[in-house]
Every structure is written in C-alpha cells, then in structure tokens.
C-alpha cells in the first residue's frame, strides 16, 4: 500500500474509486471477492480506493474495524492508496482514530451526517480527529447544512482538510452557488467531484475541477480512467460520449440507491460475489436485479472492449 498523499497531483492522477465491500452470508468480510474487485480496479488503472458509503463503513462495528482496514492495506498493490472512513458519530470517531493512528494510511474520510450535530460541534470533532491522526482528513460534503463554506476554508487553512469530496446533488449541476463559493474559498485543487461520472463533465468544464470519484468504475475502471484523461485534456465532446456508456447503470443507481445498485452490479458483472449487504443496508429486491444485471453486464462488455 502506498503510504503518502500530500499533493493535488497525486489525487488527480487516478479516478478515486468508492467500491462496495463484499460480505459472506454470516456477514463476515468475504476475502476473495474483495481481493478480486481490488485486482479488477488496479488492472483498469485505478490506484486510489476510498471506502465510504458504498462500502457501508457507516455500519462496520468497532470490533471488526481494525481487521477490515488491515485487510484493505494488505490486499492492495504496493502503489495503491487506501482511504478508510471514520465516523460519522463522535463516539465512532473517538474509537476509530486511535486505531488508524497506529496504521500507515495517509488520510481518512469523515463520513457526513446532519443528525444530532451543530457546525461548532462538528468543527470541534474534526479538529480532534486531525490532532489524533496527525494528518489532515477528507471532508465529504453532501448537504449545504453540514458545513458553511467559510468554516471549510478556515479548517483547510489550518491544515485540517486534505481535500473535499463534493457530493451535493443538483438538478442542474452547472448551477451551484455553494460549489462556486467553495472554489473561491479553497481552490479547484482541493475539491474532488464526488458524485460519479454524471456531473463530472460539468464540474470539470464549468468549475475547473480536476478529479472525480467513481462508483460505477468498480465495474468499468479503465473506462472511468478514460473519462478522467479526456476531461483533463479538455475534450468535453468526447467526455460526453464516454459518460453515456455509464448512464444506464447510473440511472438505476439514482433511482434505487447508489450503494444498493452498485453492490448488485459488481456481482452481476462477474467481478466478484458481493454477497449480502451489512445491515442497516440490504440487497436489492429480486425484481430489480434483472435490469441492474443487464446494465452492469453491458458496461462490463464495454470495459472488456477497451482493454482488448
């Protein structure tokens, strides 16, 4: 596992994958399917793996947390970076930070919540976590009520924020006053488009961003990397063509839940059996598995053509 992450060039060099995490029927970690998915991502050119909502880190018990992060660190190639998540509640942060402080991870992502929190209290928790980890963290912004832009700027200037995973969904991603203000506050290099392939072309073209996260890239990592390179080259017409290859699966993810659909898609594509989802999440009902499987296999076939 790569142990350093400090400059924007590093997190702009690869799409940041946010994959699911496979489980056995007894809900223990499924080692071989997870290794198979990691090898698939790496062979497609992705070398940053961030484990958050799709991996259901919200519901991982503290008693297994260390085993899970140790497995991830050992399962990836020497040049691959792993970013585990902490939180979102302070009780979990308080237990997880001492575990990660003993490890070799260069950062961690704070899972967001707007339940039972104030912005003053959240800022206090962020600073506590950064002090305990001895490194800045990734902020995951999904709601404008989570943190004000000026507060994010203060945290970034104080060395608490490595980058922001920006994931506020807009009906029209080109109209986004919060993102405009965030770019003005901390700059484009400290912001990663965090909602997959759908808004990435707009975020690159209209806001100047240079990196994005992917869920569907778990099925088609080489295709997702192709989109990144095309966007970074400024070829937005070609980028729109590439984006349309992800659209059928992304439409299903938006309609039925990004994490639930992605979990099923990786299994349906034949990459690895993701098994059941860890409660409080659950697998898709049987009537939705057929359309998800069709979209996943179609995207996987495109991936195979790219690699051929």
C-alpha positions as CSV (number, residue, x, y, z in Angstrom):
1,X,0.0,0.0,0.0
2,X,1.2,3.5,-0.8
3,X,1.6,5.5,2.4
4,X,1.8,9.1,1.2
5,X,-0.8,11.5,-0.2
6,X,0.0,15.2,0.0
7,X,-0.3,17.0,-3.3
8,X,-3.2,17.5,-5.7
9,X,-1.3,15.9,-8.5
10,X,-1.5,12.6,-6.6
11,X,-5.2,12.5,-6.2
12,X,-5.7,13.9,-9.7
13,X,-3.6,11.1,-11.2
14,X,-6.3,8.5,-10.8
15,X,-10.1,8.3,-10.6
16,X,-10.9,7.8,-6.9
17,X,-12.8,4.6,-6.6
18,X,-15.5,4.2,-4.0
19,X,-16.3,0.5,-4.2
20,X,-18.6,-1.8,-2.3
21,X,-17.3,-4.3,0.3
22,X,-18.2,-8.0,-0.1
23,X,-19.7,-10.0,2.8
24,X,-20.3,-13.7,3.4
25,X,-23.7,-14.9,4.3
26,X,-22.7,-14.7,8.0
27,X,-21.8,-11.0,7.4
28,X,-18.1,-11.6,7.9
29,X,-15.8,-10.0,5.4
30,X,-15.6,-12.0,2.2
31,X,-11.8,-12.0,1.5
32,X,-11.5,-13.4,-2.0
33,X,-14.3,-11.4,-3.7
34,X,-12.9,-8.3,-2.2
35,X,-9.4,-9.2,-3.5
36,X,-10.9,-9.9,-6.9
37,X,-12.6,-6.5,-7.0
38,X,-9.4,-4.8,-5.9
39,X,-7.4,-6.6,-8.7
40,X,-10.1,-5.5,-11.2
41,X,-9.8,-1.9,-10.2
42,X,-6.0,-1.9,-10.3
43,X,-5.8,-3.7,-13.6
44,X,-8.1,-1.0,-15.0
45,X,-5.6,1.7,-13.9
46,X,-7.2,2.9,-10.7
47,X,-4.8,3.2,-7.8
48,X,-6.9,5.1,-5.2
49,X,-9.6,3.2,-3.3
50,X,-11.7,5.2,-0.8
51,X,-14.1,3.1,1.4
52,X,-17.1,5.1,2.5
53,X,-20.9,4.8,1.9
54,X,-20.7,2.2,-0.9
55,X,-18.5,0.0,1.3
56,X,-21.1,0.6,4.1
57,X,-18.5,1.9,6.6
58,X,-21.4,3.6,8.4
59,X,-22.3,0.2,9.8
60,X,-19.0,-1.5,10.4
61,X,-18.7,-2.5,14.0
62,X,-15.8,-1.1,16.1
63,X,-14.9,-4.7,17.0
64,X,-14.1,-5.5,13.3
65,X,-12.9,-2.1,12.2
66,X,-9.2,-2.8,12.7
67,X,-9.4,-6.2,10.9
68,X,-11.2,-4.5,7.9
69,X,-8.6,-1.7,7.5
70,X,-5.7,-4.1,7.9
71,X,-7.2,-6.4,5.2
72,X,-7.5,-3.5,2.8
73,X,-4.0,-2.3,3.4
74,X,-2.6,-5.8,2.8
75,X,-4.9,-6.6,-0.2
76,X,-3.9,-3.8,-2.5
77,X,-0.7,-3.5,-4.6
78,X,2.3,-1.5,-3.3
79,X,1.4,1.5,-5.4
80,X,-2.3,1.7,-4.5
81,X,-3.6,4.1,-1.9
82,X,-6.4,3.2,0.5
83,X,-8.5,5.8,2.3
84,X,-10.7,4.4,5.0
85,X,-13.6,6.3,6.6
86,X,-14.3,7.3,10.2
87,X,-17.5,8.5,11.9
88,X,-20.0,9.9,11.4
89,X,-20.8,10.0,15.1
90,X,-18.2,11.3,17.5
91,X,-18.3,8.1,19.6
92,X,-17.2,6.1,16.5
93,X,-14.6,8.8,15.6
94,X,-13.2,8.6,19.2
95,X,-12.8,4.8,18.9
96,X,-11.6,4.7,15.3
97,X,-8.9,7.4,15.4
98,X,-6.6,5.6,17.8
99,X,-6.8,2.5,15.6
100,X,-5.9,4.5,12.4
101,X,-3.2,6.4,14.2
102,X,-1.3,3.1,14.6
103,X,-1.6,2.4,10.8
104,X,0.1,3.5,7.6
105,X,-2.9,5.3,6.0
106,X,-2.1,8.8,4.9
107,X,-5.6,10.2,5.5
108,X,-9.1,9.2,6.4
109,X,-12.5,10.4,5.1
110,X,-15.1,11.7,7.6
111,X,-18.5,10.3,6.8
112,X,-21.2,13.0,6.9
113,X,-24.3,13.3,8.9
114,X,-26.6,16.2,9.8
115,X,-28.3,14.4,12.6
116,X,-27.6,15.3,16.2
117,X,-24.9,17.8,15.4
118,X,-24.1,21.5,15.2
119,X,-21.5,23.1,13.0
120,X,-19.5,24.3,16.0
121,X,-19.6,20.7,17.4
122,X,-18.6,19.2,14.1
123,X,-15.7,21.5,13.7
124,X,-14.5,20.5,17.2
125,X,-14.8,16.9,16.3
126,X,-12.8,17.4,13.0
127,X,-10.0,19.2,14.9
128,X,-10.0,16.4,17.5
129,X,-9.7,13.8,14.8
130,X,-6.9,15.6,12.9
131,X,-5.0,16.0,16.1
132,X,-5.4,12.3,17.0
133,X,-4.5,11.1,13.5
134,X,-1.6,13.5,13.0
135,X,-2.8,14.3,9.4
136,X,-5.5,16.2,7.5
137,X,-8.7,14.4,6.6
138,X,-11.0,14.2,3.6
139,X,-14.3,16.1,4.1
140,X,-17.3,14.6,2.5
141,X,-19.9,17.3,1.7
142,X,-23.4,16.1,0.8
143,X,-25.6,18.8,2.2
144,X,-25.2,22.6,2.5
145,X,-26.3,22.4,6.1
146,X,-23.3,20.3,7.0
147,X,-20.6,23.0,7.0
148,X,-20.5,26.6,5.8
149,X,-18.0,27.4,3.1
150,X,-16.1,29.9,5.3
151,X,-15.8,27.3,8.0
152,X,-14.4,24.8,5.5
153,X,-11.9,27.5,4.4
154,X,-10.8,28.0,8.0
155,X,-10.3,24.3,8.5
156,X,-8.4,24.0,5.2
157,X,-6.1,26.9,6.1
158,X,-5.4,25.4,9.5
159,X,-4.2,22.2,7.8
160,X,-7.2,20.1,8.8
161,X,-8.5,19.3,5.3
162,X,-6.6,17.4,2.6
163,X,-9.4,17.8,0.1
164,X,-13.2,18.0,-0.1
165,X,-15.3,15.2,-1.7
166,X,-18.1,17.4,-3.1
167,X,-21.3,15.5,-3.5
168,X,-24.3,17.8,-3.2
169,X,-26.7,16.7,-5.9
170,X,-28.2,19.4,-8.1
171,X,-30.9,19.2,-10.7
172,X,-28.6,21.2,-12.9
173,X,-25.0,20.7,-11.8
174,X,-23.9,23.8,-13.7
175,X,-26.0,26.0,-11.3
176,X,-24.3,25.6,-7.9
177,X,-23.6,28.7,-5.8
178,X,-22.2,26.7,-3.0
179,X,-19.6,25.0,-5.2
180,X,-18.8,28.4,-6.8
181,X,-18.1,29.8,-3.3
182,X,-16.2,26.7,-2.3
183,X,-13.9,27.0,-5.3
184,X,-13.3,30.7,-4.5
185,X,-12.6,29.8,-0.9
186,X,-10.2,26.8,-1.2
187,X,-9.4,26.5,-4.9
188,X,-10.0,23.8,-7.5
189,X,-7.2,21.6,-6.5
190,X,-8.7,21.0,-3.0
191,X,-12.1,19.8,-4.4
192,X,-12.9,16.5,-5.9
193,X,-16.2,15.9,-7.8
194,X,-17.8,13.3,-5.6
195,X,-20.9,12.1,-7.3
196,X,-19.6,9.8,-10.0
197,X,-19.5,10.1,-13.8
198,X,-22.8,12.0,-14.2
199,X,-21.8,15.5,-13.1
200,X,-18.1,15.2,-13.6
201,X,-18.0,16.7,-17.1
202,X,-19.9,19.8,-15.9
203,X,-17.7,20.1,-12.8
204,X,-14.6,20.0,-14.9
205,X,-15.9,22.3,-17.7
206,X,-17.7,24.9,-15.6
207,X,-15.9,24.9,-12.3
208,X,-12.4,23.8,-13.3
209,X,-12.2,20.6,-11.1
210,X,-9.5,18.1,-12.0
211,X,-10.5,14.9,-10.1
212,X,-13.7,12.8,-9.5
213,X,-14.8,9.7,-7.6
214,X,-16.5,6.7,-9.1
215,X,-18.8,4.0,-8.0
216,X,-19.6,2.5,-11.4
217,X,-15.9,2.5,-12.1
218,X,-15.9,-0.6,-9.9
219,X,-17.5,-2.3,-13.0
220,X,-15.5,-0.4,-15.6
221,X,-12.3,1.2,-14.1
222,X,-10.4,1.5,-17.4
223,X,-13.5,3.3,-18.9
224,X,-13.6,5.6,-15.9
225,X,-9.9,6.4,-16.3
226,X,-10.5,7.1,-19.9
227,X,-13.2,9.6,-18.9
228,X,-10.7,11.3,-16.4
229,X,-8.0,11.7,-19.0
230,X,-10.5,13.0,-21.6
231,X,-11.8,15.6,-19.1
232,X,-8.3,16.6,-18.0
233,X,-7.5,17.1,-21.7
234,X,-10.5,19.4,-22.1
235,X,-12.2,17.3,-24.8
236,X,-15.7,17.7,-23.4
237,X,-17.5,16.4,-26.5
238,X,-15.6,13.1,-26.2
239,X,-16.2,13.1,-22.5
240,X,-19.9,13.3,-23.0
241,X,-19.7,10.3,-25.3
242,X,-17.9,8.3,-22.6
243,X,-20.3,9.4,-19.9
244,X,-23.2,8.0,-21.9
245,X,-21.7,4.5,-21.5
246,X,-22.2,4.8,-17.7
247,X,-25.6,6.3,-17.9
248,X,-27.8,3.2,-17.8
249,X,-26.2,1.9,-14.6
250,X,-26.0,5.4,-13.1
251,X,-29.7,6.0,-13.9
252,X,-30.5,2.8,-11.9
253,X,-28.3,3.9,-9.1
254,X,-30.0,7.3,-8.9
255,X,-33.5,5.7,-9.0
256,X,-32.9,2.9,-6.5
257,X,-30.0,3.9,-4.3
258,X,-26.3,4.2,-5.4
259,X,-24.8,1.8,-2.9
260,X,-27.6,-0.9,-3.3
261,X,-27.4,-1.0,-7.1
262,X,-23.6,-0.9,-7.2
263,X,-23.4,-3.8,-4.8
264,X,-25.5,-5.9,-7.1
265,X,-23.8,-4.6,-10.3
266,X,-20.4,-5.8,-9.3
267,X,-21.8,-9.3,-8.6
268,X,-23.8,-9.3,-11.8
269,X,-20.8,-8.3,-13.9
270,X,-19.0,-11.4,-12.7
271,X,-16.2,-9.5,-11.0
272,X,-16.9,-11.0,-7.5
273,X,-19.8,-12.1,-5.4
274,X,-20.5,-9.2,-3.1
275,X,-22.9,-11.3,-1.1
276,X,-25.4,-9.7,1.4
277,X,-25.2,-6.1,2.5
278,X,-24.3,-5.3,6.1
279,X,-27.4,-4.0,7.9
280,X,-28.7,-1.4,8.2
281,X,-28.5,-1.7,4.4
282,X,-29.9,-4.6,2.4
283,X,-29.6,-6.2,-1.1
284,X,-31.9,-5.1,-3.9
285,X,-35.2,-7.0,-4.2
286,X,-35.2,-9.7,-6.9
287,X,-37.4,-7.7,-9.3
288,X,-34.6,-5.1,-9.6
289,X,-31.7,-7.5,-10.1
290,X,-32.5,-8.2,-13.7
291,X,-32.3,-4.6,-15.0
292,X,-29.3,-3.9,-12.9
293,X,-27.6,-7.1,-14.1
294,X,-28.3,-6.1,-17.7
295,X,-26.8,-2.6,-17.3
296,X,-23.8,-3.9,-15.4
297,X,-23.0,-6.6,-18.0
298,X,-23.3,-4.1,-20.8
299,X,-20.9,-1.7,-19.1
300,X,-18.6,-4.6,-18.3
301,X,-18.6,-5.6,-22.0
302,X,-17.5,-2.0,-22.9
303,X,-14.7,-2.3,-20.4
304,X,-13.5,-5.6,-21.9
305,X,-13.5,-3.9,-25.4
306,X,-11.4,-1.1,-24.1
307,X,-8.9,-3.5,-22.6
308,X,-8.7,-5.7,-25.6
